[in-house]
């Protein structure tokens, strides 16, 4: 069953009328095909108009949509022979980050991603995609294995941020994130990161420090959530919409600033309306990014990645 966001109310009303007419047609045999077609066209046009003018806050809501495809959906569709690895060999397992080895279009790769979960049980198990230190240490372990065996790394990012709990802080959350960023920068193999939903703070950049950073059209990527920024700047989370606008968190803004390299177009109405098409487009973008890095030696790969991040902000 389709789930609508608050700003999608006009589309929801039109599509509800379409369903009502279809039910009447099925039950009474009333010839109302023309009315159904007219309303479907009107709903589609309204959706196109709505999604061509989304505000940063509306994009944030789309990026958080509960039906938006998550890491597990991409992993099942884009990768074969996926073998996940568990544990950081220091403390324990953290299911907020899933990582291992797989094949992408026939080529062996390392895959790492945040998993938010799709229902109550899985969301609790994956801690809503908010990783603890052991999650980032697991990512480091997997990246170091990928480097040893010369396998390119693909990272799918979808997290509101690293978990801020007391236990996580006690076990060195900030240090674990820093180590993960360092591991990304040290890789002698190409790495590609894609922001598929939310890219929140250090929790995102811990695995998104890549040669190529891709971003879905309606994803968001920022140093803090709009609510967090509003609570700090104005002590009022109700100003989250204003914060989202001022923070420049959209893919379009970040491409202009040179923080991301490519925007992947989503189906009209967001990735949650046609997950299969969104995932296919993401796969093509990953393949193109990997192809652009093919043939580079380890020193060149590492140097290009370093220079990419050092250049951010210099041309503004």
N, C-alpha and C positions, 0 to 999 in steps of 0.2 A: 504494500500500500504506500502511495506516494506521500512524502512528508513535505509540507510547505513552510517556508520561512515567512516571517511577518510581512516583509515588503512584497512578497509574492501573492498577496491576497487577491488582487484583480485577476491574475492568471488562475488562481485556485477556484474562484467563483465561476469563471468561464468553463474550466475543465469539469467542474462539478455538474454544470448544466449539460455538458456533452454526455456525461455518464448517465444522467437522468433520462435524456432523450433516447439513448441506446437501450436503456432498460425498458422504456415504454415501447420502443420498436420491437424488442424481442418478445415482450409479453402480449401485446395487442396486435402486432403485425401492422402497426401504423406506418405509413410511408413517410418517414421524416428524414430520409437520407440527406436531402439538400440542407435542411436546418443543421444537421450534425456537421456536415462539411463546412458550412458557413461559420459555425461556432469554433470548429477546430482551427480554421484559418485565422480567425480573430484571436484565439488563444495563442497560436504560434507567433503571430505578429506582435502581440503584447509581450510575449516572453523575449523575443528578439530586441524589442525596444527597451525593455527593462534591463536586460543584461548588457546592453551596449552603453549604459550610463550608470553603472554601479558606483556607489561611493566607496571609499576605503573601508568604512565600517560594514557596509553590505558585503563587500568581498571577504571581510573577516568572518561574517556569518556563513557565507558559502563555503569557505575553507574549513569551517567546523561542522558542516552539515553531517548529521549522524549516518546518512546513507552514502557519503562520499567514499570511494574505494580507498582501502587502507593497504599497508605494506603486504599483508597476506594475499590480497587480491592481485596485486602486481606480481608477486612471487609465483603464484599459481599460473598466471597467464603468460608471463614473459620468460620465465626460467624453467629449465628442465633439470632433472637429477639434482634438485636442491637438497643439500645435506647440511642441516644446521648444527652448529657447535654450541655447547652450553658451558657456562662457568667462566670465571676470571682467573681461576687457579690461586686466588688469594682469599676470597671471602665466600662467594656463592654465585648463584645464578640470578639474573635479572631479566625477566621476560619482556620488559619494556623495549629492549633492543634485541632484535633477532639477527643473527649473522651466520654465514657459512659459505659453502662453495657450491657452484652450480654451473650450468651451461647456458649461455645466452646466444641464441642463434648459432649453435654449434661450437662456440668458443668457451673455454673454461674461464670462469670469472669468480671473484669474491663478491658476495652480496651482503650488505648491512642495511638495516632499516629499523625505524621506530614503528611499533605496532600499538595502535590505540585500543583495538578490540571493537567488536561489532554488536555485542549485547552486554547486559549487565555483568554476567559471569566472566566473559573474556575481558571486559574493560577493567574489572577489578584485578584479574590475573596479570594483565599487562600494565597495570597502574596508569591507565589512560595515556600510555606512551611517554610518561615522565620517568626517565631513567635515573637510577641511583648510581653511585660510584662504580659498583661492580659491573654495571651495564657498559659504562665507558671503558673500563679496564678489559672487559670481554672484547669490545670493539678493537682496542689496541692489539690484543693478542691475535685476533683474526687478521687484522691488517698486516701485522708483522709476519704471519704465516704466508699471506698473499705475496708479500715482498720477497720472502725467501724462495717461493716457488714461481716468482715472476708472473703472477696473475693480476690483471687489471681489477680495480675495485669500483663497484657501483654502490652508491649510498642513496637510499630513499629517506627523505627527512619529513617527519610529520609529528611534531611535538609542540606542546604549549611551552615547554622549557624543562630543564632538569628538575628532578624532584627536590623540593626545598625542606624536607623533613629533618628533624633533629638527628636521627640516625644517619642520614645521608651526609649531613654536615660533619658529624663525628668521624665518619669514615673517609673524609677528604674529598668532598664533592668538587670543589674548585680545582684541586690538584688533579683529579681524575680527568676533568674536562680539558685542562691544559695539556696533560699527557696525550690525550686523544688528538687534539689539534696538532701537537708536535709530531705524532705518529703520521698524520695525514701529510704534513709538510716534508717528512723524511722519506716518504715512499719513492722508490726508484721505478715504479710502474705507474702508468696513467691511472687517474681516478676521476670519476664523474659523479657528481651529486645532483639530485633532483629534489626540489621542494614540492611535495605532492599535496600538501595541505597547509598546516601551520609550520613555520620555521621560527621557533621561539628561542631567543637569547643564546647563551653558551651551549644549551642543550642541543641546539641545531648545528651551530658552527663546529661543534666537536667532531662531527663526521662530514660536514659540508665544506671543509677546507680543501677544495678540489681543483684540478686543472680546468675543468669545465663545470660551471654551476648552472643547471637548468631549472626552470620554474614554470609550473602550470599557470595558466592565464589568471585564474581566480584564487591562487594561493597567496599567502602573506608571509613575510619574512622580516623580523624586527628584533631589536635588542631587548625588548620587553613587550608584554601584552598591552593592548590599549587600556585595559582596566588597571593594570599595574602602573602604567605611566600616569593615568588620571589620579590614582590614589596618592602617588608621590607628589605630583605637581600641584594638584588642586585639593587633595584630600577628599575627593569625591569621585567614586567610580561611575557616577551617572554621566560624567563628562568623557566617557570612553570614546564616544563618536568623534568628539573634537580632537582627542588625542590621536586617534587613528588617522585623521586627516593630516595633522601636523607632522606625524612621524614618518610619512612617506614609506609605507609598508607594502605597497602593491608591486606586482611584477613589472608594471610599466615604469614606475618610478625607479625601481632598482636596476632595470636595464639601462635607463638613462644615466644613472650614477656609476655604471660599470661594475656593479656588485654581482649581477647575474649576467650570463652570456646569451641565453636563449629563452624565449617565452614559448611555451607549448599551448596552442589553442585548444580550448575545451569545447565540448559540444554545447550548443545553445541551451542555457539553463543550468550549466555547470556539469562537472564530471559525474555527479550523482544521478543525472538524468539518463546518461548513456555511458555506464562504466566501461563497457567493452570498447567503445570507440576511443574514450579517453586513455585507456591503458594501451591500446594499439598505437595511438599518437605518441605516447610517452616512450614506447619501445622504439619507434622510428627515430625519435630525438636522441635517445641513448646510443643507438647504432651510429648515427651521424657524428655524435661527439666522439665516440670511440674511434671511428674511422679517421677523424681529423688528428688524432693523437698517435695513430699507428706508425710504427717505424722509428719513433724517437727513442734515443738511448736513455739510460737511467739518469745520467747527469743532466741532460737537456730537459727531461721531464721534470725533474726536481727544480731546476733553475727557472723554468717557465712558470711553475706553480708559485714559487717564491715571488717572482717579479710581478705576477698577476695581483697578488694581495698587497704588495708594497705600493703598487700603482694606484690603488683605490683611494680616491680623494685628492689626488695630485692635480687632476685636470679640471676640478670644479671651480 
